[in-house]
Amino acid sequence: MSSVDLLIAKYVNAAIRHKEGYTSGNSKKANAAADALAEVAADLDCHGDLGKAALAQLMDHGSMAVRCSAARDCLFLPDHGNKARQTLSEIARQDEGLIGFDAEMVLKVWDKGDLHDPWPSTQATCKCGACRRPGEASGST
């Protein structure tokens, strides 16, 4: 299994734990899973287009929670933003529960320009310490 495949497995697991946490009212579990999702997105970013494309594939995952998380994180990606918006709109229409509400709120926050960008490469500097992108010093923060 490649490192990207392992990261995708971690992302799926964290997305499912996040859903379980917020649907059961366990904010500690939901917050820990949200932190894990952000960490995995940053790690996928270190794999460049390959990592981002792998995450984008999760917008077709069997779990609505995984699709919603992946679509939220893919909104910022030029190659995947349109599909991300479509996926979130579809989830908001199809699910009358918390996942549908989450998708609807993500779109509202996105439209206002207030959604947090999870991708270090689109921010000033990446803090992972493992990047090999041009212009970044490997291992320095």
Secondary structure, DSSP 8 states (H G I E B T S, - for coil): --HHHHHHHHHHHHHHHHHHHHHHT-HHHHHHHHHHHHHHHHHHHTTHHHHHHHHHHGGG-S-HHHHHHHHHHHTT-TTTHHHHHHHHHHHHHH--SHHHHHHHHHHHHHHHT------GGGSS---SS----TTS-TT--
